[in-house]
Amino acid sequence: MNQNLDQLRQNYCRPGVAATKGVNCLFPLEKECDQGRSILASAPKTFLQLQEFSPYGLHQTYRDEATDLDLPVFVVFNLEGNHQLSFEITTDSIAPTAEPKSLPSYIPFQKTQTSVREINKRRDRGEPVAGRISLILGTAPVLAYFLSGLATFPALTEAGILMGGWLLGSFLTYVFCLSVLNRLLPWKKLIMTAEFDGILPKETRQKARIAKNYFDHLYVIVDQQHRWKS
């Protein structure tokens, strides 16, 4: 066991006890009747001696020298899931999102997202500037109309022409400014992948198969420091 996983076990694990599910031979349909409830209530229960893990230990990050980003130290694989995990992180979202309160949901990608937002700071500042420029330049058609000396329409029609010209000019200018921003300062996102490349020790696999009967999901925590592909 490497240093990170060893410290994780020492600092965030403590002895715990889990009760077994009791009688497993009944179907869900049977468990709802009075006789089924009686059997379940009287069935002897055994207890499993386990290590209780605090998921807050997964909140650790490190500063990656290659990308200059805050990346999670650990990654969590579902034993019945895919051997490769991919995470797309933008300024607005993190995909895929884990189920709330599940073990993978404690991986601190929020800190990585903060770093991604820092990378896109110049672009983020550019969009309000583009909006202000489009509002100012959108008045060009209005000024051209007044300077042309063609103001011969009724007042109401003239007001509609001016408003329409201003809106159209502003919209077209904003689209042009965005195209320039996309070329000079495109939005940047981070795609991170982790891969489980190996097999569990035989003893660990046997324990996992036994525990599978008593838990909804089984996970393996992997030290991913300096192993992310991005």
Buried (B, 14 or more C-beta within 10 A) or exposed (E): EEEBBEBBBEEBBEEEEBEBEBBEEBEEEBEEEEEBEEBBEEBEEEEEEBEEBEBEBBBBBBEBEEBEBBBBBBBBBBBEBEEEBEBEBBBEEBEEEBEEEBBBBBBBBEBBBEBBBBBBEEBBEBEEEBBEBBBEBBBBBBEEBEEEEEEEEEEEEBEEBBEEBBEEBBEBBBEBBBEEBEEEBEBEBBEBEBBBEEEEEEEEEEBBEEBEEBEEEBBEBBBBBEEBEB
